[in-house]
Amino acid sequence: MTKKEYQELLDVEVFKGCKGIKLLFRKWRIKKTDPQKLAIFYIRKMQYNASQPGKVHSYISQRTHMKLVETFGMHISPNAQIGVGLHIPHPTGIVIGNSVVIGNYCSVYQGCTIGGARTGDVKKNNQPILGNKCTLFSGSMVLGAIRVSDGVTVAANSCLLSDAIEPGVYAGS
């Protein structure tokens, strides 16, 4: 991820095109009162620093990951490929695996797990690929080497273990 891509992601997801004094106020407001935007800010900062060479960037990425864990109880791998427009309305208890691919403009609610179905799936890259504009409601799990097409909604407290090819609501497999 380049510095320009990082800035564009923050402009779209966190700062919404603010400039000048509005940007300073927005940064302060996010740190103090907006957990949704703060979580996305930490995720993007972690991913940017993990993609850069050097020990300093590696250290910053690890510290940012620890802030995510301590503040929100979220474990999101810096290697996960997450598209633009990520929306996390309630940023608590979310787990996203190492080789997960998430499309653009997806929403992930609290307590969701996106990752491998078995031990060792990370090494085999057996993790989900989500399309654009997917929604995962509270407590849902998307596990294994599956594909979830564009516009799919995974119902609350369900476990999706097979491909979701047709757009619509899935209550598990």
C-alpha positions in Angstrom: 0.0 0.0 0.0 1.4 3.4 -1.0 1.2 6.5 1.1 -1.3 7.9 -1.5 -3.6 4.9 -1.3 -3.5 5.1 2.5 -4.5 8.8 2.4 -7.3 8.1 -0.1 -8.7 5.3 2.1 -8.6 7.6 5.2 -10.3 10.3 3.2 -13.1 8.0 2.0 -13.7 6.0 5.2 -12.7 8.3 8.1 -12.3 11.9 7.3 -14.9 12.2 4.4 -13.0 14.8 2.5 -12.5 17.4 5.3 -9.7 19.9 4.8 -8.0 22.6 6.9 -9.5 23.4 10.3 -12.4 21.0 9.8 -9.9 18.2 9.4 -8.2 19.1 12.7 -11.6 19.1 14.5 -12.6 15.8 12.8 -9.4 14.1 13.9 -10.0 15.2 17.5 -13.6 14.2 17.4 -12.8 10.8 16.0 -10.3 10.1 18.8 -12.6 11.2 21.5 -16.1 10.3 20.5 -16.4 8.1 17.4 -15.4 4.4 17.9 -16.5 3.3 14.4 -14.1 5.7 12.7 -11.3 5.2 15.2 -11.4 1.4 14.6 -11.2 1.9 10.9 -8.4 4.4 11.3 -6.4 1.9 13.4 -7.0 -0.9 10.8 -5.8 1.2 7.9 -2.8 2.5 9.9 -1.9 -1.1 10.8 -2.2 -2.3 7.2 -0.2 0.6 5.8 2.7 0.1 8.3 2.7 -3.7 7.8 3.1 -3.1 4.0 6.2 -0.9 4.5 9.7 -2.3 4.9 11.7 -1.7 8.0 11.7 -2.4 11.7 10.1 0.9 12.6 7.0 0.3 10.4 6.8 -3.3 11.8 6.8 -2.0 15.3 4.2 0.6 14.6 2.0 -2.0 13.0 2.3 -4.3 16.0 1.5 -1.5 18.4 -1.5 -0.5 16.4 -2.7 -4.1 16.3 -2.4 -4.2 20.1 -4.5 -1.0 20.3 -7.2 -2.7 18.3 -7.2 -5.7 20.6 -7.1 -3.6 23.8 -9.6 -1.0 22.8 -12.1 -3.0 20.7 -11.3 -6.7 21.3 -10.8 -7.0 17.5 -8.2 -9.3 15.9 -7.7 -8.2 12.3 -4.7 -9.5 10.4 -2.6 -6.8 8.7 -2.3 -9.1 5.7 -6.1 -9.3 5.1 -7.1 -7.5 1.9 -9.9 -5.1 2.7 -11.5 -3.0 0.0 -12.4 0.7 0.2 -15.5 1.8 2.2 -15.3 -0.7 5.1 -18.1 0.0 7.5 -18.0 -1.3 11.1 -21.0 0.1 13.0 -20.2 -1.7 16.3 -16.4 -2.4 16.5 -16.2 -5.1 19.1 -15.2 -8.8 18.9 -14.5 -8.9 15.2 -12.0 -11.5 13.9 -10.6 -11.3 10.3 -8.1 -13.9 9.2 -4.7 -13.6 7.5 -5.6 -14.4 3.9 -9.2 -13.1 3.8 -10.2 -10.9 0.9 -13.1 -8.4 1.5 -14.6 -6.4 -1.3 -15.6 -2.7 -1.4 -18.3 -1.1 0.7 -18.8 -4.1 3.1 -20.4 -3.9 6.5 -19.3 -6.1 9.4 -21.2 -5.9 12.7 -20.0 -6.9 16.1 -18.9 -10.4 17.0 -18.3 -11.6 13.4 -15.6 -14.1 12.4 -14.2 -14.3 8.9 -11.5 -16.9 8.5 -10.5 -20.5 8.2 -12.7 -23.4 9.3 -9.8 -25.6 10.5 -6.4 -25.4 12.1 -3.8 -24.9 9.4 -6.1 -23.1 6.9 -4.0 -20.0 7.0 -1.0 -21.8 5.5 -3.2 -23.3 2.7 -5.0 -19.9 2.1 -8.3 -21.7 2.8 -10.1 -18.5 3.8 -13.2 -16.6 2.5 -13.3 -14.2 -0.4 -16.2 -11.7 0.0 -17.5 -9.6 -2.9 -18.6 -6.0 -2.9 -21.4 -4.6 -0.7 -21.7 -7.6 1.5 -23.2 -7.4 5.0 -22.4 -9.6 7.9 -24.7 -9.1 10.8 -24.0 -9.7 14.5 -22.4 -13.0 15.5 -22.2 -14.4 12.0 -19.3 -16.5 10.8 -18.0 -17.0 7.3 -15.5 -19.9 7.5 -13.4 -21.9 5.0 -12.3 -21.5 1.4 -15.6 -20.1 0.1 -16.7 -17.4 -2.2 -19.4 -14.9 -1.2 -20.7 -13.0 -4.2 -21.6 -9.3 -4.4 -24.6 -8.1 -2.4 -24.9 -11.1 0.0 -26.2 -10.6 3.5 -25.3 -13.1 6.2 -27.9 -13.3 8.9 -27.2 -12.8 12.6 -25.7 -15.7 14.5 -25.4 -17.9 11.5 -22.4 -19.9 10.2 -21.7 -19.8 6.4 -19.6 -22.8 5.3 -20.4 -23.1 1.6 -20.4 -20.7 -1.3 -23.0 -17.9 -1.5 -23.4 -17.3 -5.2 -26.8 -15.6 -5.5 -27.3 -12.2 -3.9 -29.7 -12.4 -1.0 -29.9 -13.3 2.7 -28.1 -16.4 3.9 -28.8 -17.9 7.3 -26.0 -20.4 7.1 -25.3 -23.7 5.4 
